[in-house]
Amino acid sequence: MNSELDMKTNLKNIFALALVVSGLEVLWNLLYGRLPIYLSSPASPFPTIPLNALVHIGFTAGVFLVPGFLLSLIPLKLTRGRGARFVAAAYVGYMTVIVVSRYLFLNEAISPAGYRAILVIALLVSVGATLAIAGVAGKTRPPESGLYGSMLVLSWFIASSGLYLKYSLHPLGFIALLALLLAACHLAAWLIIRKFGPAPSRLFSRFLLAVILIVFARGLWSGIGRVTKGPHLVFLVLDAARADRMSLHGYPVPTTPFIDSLADSGSLVFEQAYSVSNYTFPSHISMFTGLYIRSHDIWHGTDSEMARYRQLDNLAAGLSGRGYRTLLLTENPWISVLHGGFHHYHYLNLSGTPVSGWQGTWKDLSATPTGFGPFSRNTPSPFAARHLLDQLQFNLQGYYKRIVADYQLRLLREQILLRRRGQPIFYFINWMTVHNRYYPAPGRDFGKTIKPYDWSSDYDRAMVHIDRRVAELWELFDRAGELDRTVFIVSSDHGELLGEYRIFGHTRTFFQGVIRIPLAFISPAWEGRKTAEAPVCLVAAKSALEFLADHWTEPDLRGGLVPILEARPVVAEHRSIQPGPDGEYYRGWMLVSSDKTKLIRDGEAPILNSTWGDTEYFFFDLESDPEEKVNLYPDRPRAVKRVEELYREWKEATPTAEPIGTGEISPGLRERLRAMGYLQ
């Protein structure tokens, strides 16, 4: 009879413990600005925030109850004695091993496989030590004998799951503080029980009640506040999307039907928009700072370049100062380091078919590998039990990991909920669907080769899929009731050649397929589609978004956006990524004039073995030759001289940054770039 009573008491204590651990996890992440999302409606923060928190607490308690119960069955004779100091030592030792091993991993002192092995071994050793000396409860009655060992094991599970994933959301300090918080709470609970003797289940249930009240207060806080007039700004960069392959810009194949319908309802579409660079990193720097590459001289993300970037005014910081809640969500590892000024940032690796890593004409591009294997960091939820659920779905899905896209929508939904009522939001989103050809494709699997690989058709299929992702994003804002005050900016950082002139990829040229990008401002607050035909440069994006934030209360703002974008000359420059005889060197430039003539000076063009032959100068009339089939450079000397003069005037008027030097890319960024195929 006593044994049966003890078992019931034990189960009650363990379940109460599981509830408290999950409640602590929710509280800590709410403090950091995260919320577990299970229910998508209602849209109101109150009661959506407390409902989601309660669902997660119950779900997590159920998950933790199983190992907690198993640990509670440890015979009392194995856990007698005073083992507090030894358990604490095992706890500190485990966390030290984790932190040190992660540091060694990011500095490439150990391999990924070695890092995982260290984590597993450290966890097994620490759990074994806890089970052997978990006499923290002293000589209390049997039902409590395994309780405190359970506490420590569950704490380790939560803390180490974040460290294992090595994603950007949780810096080491956040994980370490979470571990210390859990340990302190467990120690306090043990001391109270030992000194005053209350039943653990009663103590924990009261604490859980306090947690629930705090969560309800957080939901109430998010649901109140004055209504501001600023618009929500969603800057969506479709990485490597070229304008002429989107039906939005006249492509005969319906690759972007949903974006087309949005544009017809209310938009401003720029038909001749251009990037400032032919690859990702410097292009995004210019978007964020409003500076031409000549003025920021940031090309690759080295430590010295990032030090300069942190000294520059950027778009996110400016909007944060205007009261915006800001979020950076990227699938491109290069953008993950540009989080300065954002309240939250997330890097999610979609993998996919890394075709854009193949550049030039000297390789056999008729076949391509299907990409990288799955990474657990693709669903990096800071909530341990939720992460287990996501990871299970991730492992059960095939080549197309639908759960990754779903997780991104959850991230956006939780940030909408957690903002203060009326607070405007700024989301900068970089999607690699087109860049890495990531879309549902039957018959594909990791490690196989696609042969023959149809670059053009594959590119169009990816564009169709990214159009569907835009539809899901639009629906998210519609369900949240935030659509009427939202402006979507759909653009790209560069395009990509798909075999034109016998060239593939994007870093090699300044031709239209690479440098001309989509640009559309879309909002339900506007009526009909307006089109701007003059050439514009994305370096003006920062000024355009700040204009929208400052003047939203005025009538239709499209008339004010056009002169802001047209005021900046369309100039792109490039420094070679490849080392030359004397290190990196300045490669070339491109300018598009107001009459749609385009001059290119590209010192590397002759080595491409393209259809153009041995020439590094190109002059095109984009009005009569939009596909750049006829090089007019030898035949139009006066026109060429006029555009060269425009370039010289622009150089004289544009401040030049001091050279930085090559420097080193940080280990964490190098590992991400290598995983995505940017580095060998």
Buried (B, 14 or more C-beta within 10 A) or exposed (E): EEEEEBBEBBBBBBBBBBBBBBBBBBBBBBBBBBBBBBEBEEBBBBBBBBBBBBBBBBBBBBBBBEBBBEBBEBEBEBBBBEBBEBBBBBBEBBBEBBBEBBEBBBEEEBEEEEBBEBBEEBBEBBBEBBBBBBBBBBEBEBBBBBBBBBBBBBBBBBBBBBBBBBBBBBEBEBBBBBBBBBBEBBBEBBEEBEEEEEBBBEBBBEBBEEBBEBBBEBBBBBBEEEEBEBBBBBBBBBBBBBBBBBBBBEBEEBBBBBBBEBBEBBBBBBBBBBBBBBBBBBBBBBBBBBBBBBBBBBBBBBEEBBEBBEEBEBBBBBBBEBEBBBBBBBBBBBBBBBBBBBBBBBBBBBBBBBBBBBBBBEEEBEEBBBBBEBBBBBBBBBBBBBBBBBBEBBEEEEBBBEBBBBBBBBBBBBBBBBBBBBBBBBBBBBBBBBBBBBBEBEEBEEEEEBEEBEBEEBBBBBBBBBBBBBBBBBEBBBBBEBBEBBBBBBBBBBBBBBEBBBBBBBBBBBBBBBBBBBBBBBBBBBEEBBEBEBBBBBBBBBBBBBBBBEBBEEEBBBEBBBEBBBEBBBBBBBBBBEEEEEEBEEBBBBBBBEEBBBBBBBBBBEEBBBEBEEEBBBBBBBEEBBEBEEBBBEEBEEBBEBBBEBBEEBBEEBEEBEEBEBBEBBBBBBBBBBBBBBEE
